[in-house]
Amino acid sequence: MEDKHICQTCKHFRQHYVKWGEDRYRECGSGHCVYPRRKPRYNDTKACRYYISKETQDIC
């Protein structure tokens, strides 16, 4: 699989949702980044220098 360096695939990205009906939610095209400070981002925004893939596992 090709690794895309966009906000949506980053560990620090939090997706925003819109309520759709009584009990369903849909992804919208935006979210926010939580590292090093909170800032608004779109799903397809080019990732910043703090990018870490969501698939990266912490080894302890």
ABEGO torsion letter per residue (X at the ends): XBBBBBAAABAABBBBBBBBEAABBBBBABBBBAOABBBBBBAABBBBAABBBAABBBBX
